[in-house]
């Protein structure tokens, strides 16, 4: 009977160590996955914001060059047209430029 109890005790210890190892591994894996997902979302947001910035800069540059060409030719610039065009480019995209600051905390 002592031999049977000894084997059961060894088996129980092995089972407990295995279950604890699996539990710790699962917890670490969950934590790593969570951190990786946060990092991936930040990167996606940064890329979207950079894309918006590039598009806005391209629109700004086009308006700027159009304005310069009209002024150089000594024509009468259609101020209202240029202002409406410039305002149209900036009006709908302000929330995108504010989005990264609102999303992130400084806990990296």
NORMOVEN-V832153 format. One line per field, one symbol per residue. ss: DSSP state (2 for helix, 1 for strand, 0 for the rest). phi: phi as a letter, one per 20 degrees, with the letter a starting at -180 (. if undefined). Layout:
# NORMOVEN-V832153
ss: ???
phi: ???
This chain:
# NORMOVEN-V832153
ss: 022222222222222222222222222222222222222222222222222222222222222222222222000000222222222222200222222222200000
phi: .fffffffffffffffffffffffffffffffffffffffffffffffffffffffffffffffffffffffeleefegffffffffffefedffffegffeeedecf
